[in-house]
Amino acid sequence: MSNRQFATVSVLGLLLLTVNACSPAARQRAGAIVGAAAAGAAGASGAQSQPTKLMIFGGPDHKTYLGCLNCNEYATDSIFNSYGTYGSPYSTQSIWNAYSDFGSPYSQHSVCNPYASDPPVIVDHNGAYYGRLTLNQYHPQRGAGANYYDWLNSKICRND
């Protein structure tokens, strides 16, 4: 592991440890940093003025847009916008809805099913693939999605 990769992994780990008890704005800032780190790990070069927008797609053939993973909470397509389609606990296109295909603990397309065979994918606007957003720790395509495991487990998929 190179020093750069180690630094990226260290920063991601630190962010994930602090995100669990933070405000939505702090979670968003952490998401933006994770997105930038993921872009660097995926081979992006040079400094960018804004982090790469990470989008989630799910369902059959990953044709259903599920929102932006690292956009701020006021963006209409942010998963952190609780008034928007993708951040609402009532929307069928939200990972926050425990009764939707994407937030259910039983759906094969859900981030919350620890045995999901086809969980949502994380991609950027250029189509670069970052991995799967899932609680399935053994999914062979988990990739950068592994960085979101603790957050999914404690915030999205919790069983209150």
C-alpha positions as MATLAB code, in Angstrom:
seq = 'MSNRQFATVSVLGLLLLTVNACSPAARQRAGAIVGAAAAGAAGASGAQSQPTKLMIFGGPDHKTYLGCLNCNEYATDSIFNSYGTYGSPYSTQSIWNAYSDFGSPYSQHSVCNPYASDPPVIVDHNGAYYGRLTLNQYHPQRGAGANYYDWLNSKICRND';
ca = [
       0.000    0.000    0.000;
       1.477    3.353   -1.013;
       1.634    6.328    1.361;
      -1.098    8.053   -0.674;
      -3.409    5.030   -0.464;
      -2.726    4.719    3.268;
      -3.527    8.414    3.773;
      -6.751    8.064    1.788;
      -7.821    5.013    3.812;
      -6.912    6.802    7.067;
      -8.927    9.894    6.155;
     -11.925    7.784    5.110;
     -11.788    5.801    8.338;
     -11.591    8.948   10.455;
     -14.498   10.519    8.580;
     -16.680    7.469    9.008;
     -15.989    7.389   12.732;
     -17.022   11.032   13.145;
     -20.010   11.084   10.769;
     -22.288    8.969   12.980;
     -22.936   11.681   15.577;
     -22.911   14.726   13.307;
     -25.487   17.155   12.017;
     -26.747   16.777    8.427;
     -24.434   19.601    7.327;
     -21.431   17.894    8.894;
     -22.419   14.573    7.313;
     -22.624   16.347    3.971;
     -19.152   17.850    4.340;
     -17.827   14.414    5.268;
     -19.616   12.922    2.247;
     -18.008   15.497   -0.027;
     -14.570   14.669    1.364;
     -15.204   10.936    0.977;
     -16.336   11.565   -2.606;
     -13.170   13.487   -3.352;
     -11.060   10.757   -1.777;
     -12.918    8.103   -3.767;
     -12.291   10.074   -6.940;
      -8.602   10.172   -6.104;
      -8.560    6.449   -5.377;
     -10.299    5.799   -8.700;
      -7.486    7.497  -10.572;
      -8.582   11.100  -10.898;
      -5.658   13.426  -11.379;
      -5.110   17.050  -10.526;
      -6.975   19.308   -8.126;
     -10.670   19.819   -8.644;
     -12.642   22.854   -7.539;
     -15.576   20.619   -6.581;
     -15.622   16.967   -5.593;
     -16.857   14.471   -8.131;
     -20.623   14.012   -7.827;
     -21.293   10.445   -6.697;
     -24.668    9.107   -7.775;
     -26.535    5.978   -6.703;
     -28.484    3.814   -9.152;
     -30.454    0.706   -8.237;
     -33.041   -1.799   -9.337;
     -32.957   -4.069  -12.372;
     -30.043   -3.026  -14.620;
     -29.439   -0.084  -12.243;
     -31.841    2.136  -14.180;
     -33.473    3.800  -11.156;
     -31.747    6.955   -9.948;
     -31.589    6.979   -6.154;
     -29.899   10.322   -5.591;
     -26.597   12.020   -5.018;
     -24.436   10.477   -2.299;
     -22.200   13.493   -1.686;
     -24.334   16.531   -2.598;
     -25.304   19.031    0.063;
     -28.555   18.615    1.953;
     -30.254   21.399   -0.018;
     -29.678   19.861   -3.448;
     -32.928   18.542   -4.890;
     -31.353   15.170   -5.684;
     -29.376   14.760   -2.436;
     -30.018   11.697   -0.295;
     -29.608   14.079    2.666;
     -32.540   16.287    1.602;
     -35.340   14.867    3.734;
     -37.897   16.899    1.767;
     -36.704   15.609   -1.594;
     -37.485   12.402   -3.442;
     -34.189   10.715   -2.579;
     -33.914   11.678    1.088;
     -37.505   11.120    2.139;
     -38.331    8.147    4.358;
     -41.587    7.834    2.375;
     -40.326    7.857   -1.219;
     -40.153    4.626   -3.195;
     -36.875    5.917   -4.690;
     -35.177    6.457   -1.337;
     -32.700    4.305    0.554;
     -34.167    5.884    3.721;
     -37.530    4.097    3.146;
     -37.408    0.748    4.937;
     -40.407   -0.396    2.891;
     -38.981    0.443   -0.539;
     -36.965   -1.884   -2.745;
     -33.884    0.175   -1.918;
     -34.110    0.453    1.890;
     -35.797   -2.828    2.804;
     -33.847   -5.449    4.740;
     -35.269   -8.073    2.352;
     -34.985   -6.732   -1.209;
     -32.167   -7.971   -3.448;
     -31.802   -4.323   -4.639;
     -31.546   -2.801   -1.159;
     -28.609   -1.165    0.599;
     -29.968   -2.623    3.871;
     -30.100   -6.305    2.949;
     -26.905   -7.950    4.237;
     -27.431  -10.696    1.629;
     -28.415   -8.465   -1.331;
     -27.284   -9.907   -4.645;
     -27.822   -6.727   -6.684;
     -27.510   -3.675   -4.403;
     -27.250   -0.122   -5.795;
     -24.108    1.004   -7.603;
     -22.104    4.179   -7.013;
     -21.010    6.011  -10.181;
     -19.977    9.510  -11.207;
     -21.277   11.636  -14.085;
     -18.640   10.156  -16.410;
     -19.822    6.632  -15.681;
     -16.813    5.704  -13.529;
     -17.811    2.866  -11.221;
     -16.919    3.062   -7.507;
     -18.622   -0.047   -6.149;
     -21.861   -1.071   -4.463;
     -23.640    0.701   -1.617;
     -24.568   -2.242    0.583;
     -24.510   -3.906    3.969;
     -23.461   -7.092    2.178;
     -19.869   -7.301    3.381;
     -19.165  -10.219    1.045;
     -20.401   -8.729   -2.215;
     -17.510   -9.114   -4.702;
     -18.118   -5.639   -6.205;
     -18.380   -3.721   -2.944;
     -15.377   -1.489   -3.731;
     -15.557    2.039   -2.294;
     -19.013    1.180   -0.975;
     -17.221   -0.512    1.934;
     -16.423    2.982    3.224;
     -20.123    3.565    3.880;
     -20.822    0.348    5.818;
     -20.813    1.846    9.330;
     -22.912    4.812    8.216;
     -25.457    2.537    6.498;
     -25.588    0.258    9.517;
     -26.045    3.021   12.111;
     -28.055    5.667   10.224;
     -29.884    4.239    7.204;
     -30.572    0.596    8.067;
     -30.925    0.786   11.820;
     -33.677   -1.203   13.482;
     -35.143    1.205   16.050;
];
